[in-house]
Amino acid sequence: MKMPQVIILLLTILVQAGTGFPTDRARREKHASWDDVNVVAHGLLQLGQGLKEHVDKTKAQMRDVNSKLKTFNGTVSELERMQEEQGEALIAQSKEAQGRYRLLAELGQEVKVEVGEVKRQTEDIKSRMDRMEEVLTEPALDSNDSDHERVSFIQVS
């Protein structure tokens, strides 16, 4: 029986027991019959049993809720720990990436300097080649001296 039904039953019993008592003053002094007392006692007993069942059921539900909350708290704590670990790992990766970026920037600058140097050397070699072509394509004034001049010019350059 559910709790509201037990209460209604008890109230009904009490009302019925109350109607069994006389209303005039002479009759009021008369004591209740054993049947009436037994009915009220039985109703109170049922009410107590119903309340006890209700309390026991509520306690069981509270235990279930508490165990679920403990499990939930454990899960939340584990997730929080994992999030902190992942955050620390991301920070470490970020620092590593910044270090690599700086290294790449330095290497890029070095390559830029070396490319400039190679470009300068290429221009220097090209200008030397142009001068050599000019010397080689000049008409020879004196065939004996011109060979000698060409060799010395090549050696000087």
C-alpha positions as a printed Julia matrix, in Angstrom:
157×3 Matrix{Float64}:
   0.0    0.0     0.0
   1.32   3.48   -0.85
   1.82   6.14    1.79
  -1.14   8.41    0.81
  -3.48   5.4     0.77
  -2.37   4.4     4.27
  -2.98   7.91    5.58
  -6.42   8.03    3.98
  -7.25   4.62    5.46
  -6.14   5.72    8.92
  -8.13   8.94    8.74
 -11.18   6.99    7.6
 -10.79   4.61   10.55
 -10.39   7.5    12.98
 -13.48   9.24   11.58
 -15.47   6.03   11.82
 -14.25   5.45   15.36
 -15.17   9.03   16.26
 -18.7    8.63   14.93
 -19.17   5.6    17.15
 -18.82   7.73   20.28
 -21.94   9.29   21.77
 -22.33  13.05   21.54
 -24.19  13.88   24.73
 -22.31  14.48   27.92
 -23.52  11.47   29.79
 -22.45   9.16   27.08
 -19.07  10.84   26.6
 -17.89   9.59   29.91
 -18.32   6.07   28.65
 -15.07   4.43   27.53
 -14.43   3.25   23.98
 -15.06  -0.37   23.22
 -12.21  -2.81   22.71
 -13.18  -3.17   19.05
 -12.8    0.55   18.49
  -9.42   0.6    20.27
  -8.29  -2.42   18.24
  -9.32  -0.75   14.97
  -7.42   2.45   15.83
  -4.39   0.46   17.01
  -4.41  -1.61   13.83
  -4.63   1.57   11.73
  -1.71   3.14   13.61
   0.29  -0.05   13.16
  -0.36   0.01    9.4
   0.57   3.68    9.27
   3.85   2.97   11.09
   4.65   0.07    8.76
   3.88   2.22    5.73
   6.09   5.01    7.02
   8.91   2.53    7.72
   8.64   1.12    4.17
   8.69   4.63    2.78
  11.76   5.57    4.83
  13.57   2.34    3.82
  12.78   2.92    0.16
  14.01   6.53    0.39
  17.22   5.39    2.11
  17.87   2.87   -0.69
  17.28   5.54   -3.3
  19.64   7.92   -1.49
  22.34   5.21   -1.36
  21.95   4.69   -5.11
  22.17   8.42   -5.77
  25.24   8.75   -3.52
  27.03   5.86   -5.24
  26.26   7.37   -8.65
  27.54  10.76   -7.47
  30.77   9.18   -6.21
  31.26   7.49   -9.57
  30.49  10.74  -11.37
  32.94  12.67   -9.15
  35.64  10.09   -9.87
  35.02  10.39  -13.59
  35.11  14.19  -13.44
  38.37  14.08  -11.48
  39.9   11.7   -14.02
  38.8   13.92  -16.9
  40.22  16.97  -15.15
  43.56  15.2   -14.65
  43.64  14.13  -18.3
  42.82  17.68  -19.42
  45.69  19.05  -17.32
  48.09  16.49  -18.8
  46.98  17.33  -22.32
  47.34  21.05  -21.58
  50.88  20.51  -20.33
  51.69  18.4   -23.39
  50.31  21.13  -25.67
  52.41  23.76  -23.9
  55.52  21.59  -24.34
  54.71  21.05  -28.03
  54.14  24.77  -28.46
  57.52  25.59  -26.93
  59.17  22.95  -29.13
  57.45  24.38  -32.22
  58.6   27.9   -31.29
  62.16  26.62  -30.94
  61.95  24.96  -34.34
  60.49  28.12  -35.85
  63.41  30.19  -34.48
  65.88  27.62  -35.81
  64.19  27.69  -39.22
  64.27  31.49  -39.22
  67.99  31.46  -38.42
  68.68  28.85  -41.07
  66.62  30.84  -43.57
  68.67  33.94  -42.81
  71.91  31.98  -43.23
  70.7   30.58  -46.55
  69.75  34.09  -47.65
  73.25  35.34  -46.8
  74.83  32.39  -48.63
  72.61  32.93  -51.67
  73.71  36.57  -51.71
  77.34  35.46  -51.52
  76.86  32.94  -54.33
  75.08  35.61  -56.39
  77.99  38.02  -55.83
  80.5   35.32  -56.77
  78.46  34.47  -59.87
  78.43  38.12  -60.94
  82.18  38.33  -60.31
  82.81  35.19  -62.4
  80.52  36.5   -65.12
  82.37  39.82  -65.26
  85.7   37.98  -65.46
  84.33  35.79  -68.25
  83.17  38.9   -70.12
  86.63  40.45  -69.8
  88.23  37.25  -71.0
  85.93  37.19  -74.02
  86.88  40.78  -74.8
  90.58  39.99  -74.6
  90.2   36.89  -76.73
  88.12  38.61  -79.39
  90.43  41.68  -79.77
  92.4   41.71  -82.98
  96.04  40.92  -82.5
  98.42  43.77  -83.32
 101.56  41.8   -83.0
 101.24  38.08  -83.14
 104.31  37.51  -80.9
 103.28  39.96  -78.2
  99.56  39.22  -78.32
  99.95  35.63  -77.21
 102.16  36.71  -74.37
  99.72  39.44  -73.25
  96.77  37.12  -73.31
  98.48  34.56  -71.07
  99.62  37.15  -68.58
  96.12  38.71  -68.46
  94.53  35.33  -67.8
  97.05  34.63  -65.06
  96.46  37.99  -63.42
  92.73  37.56  -63.38
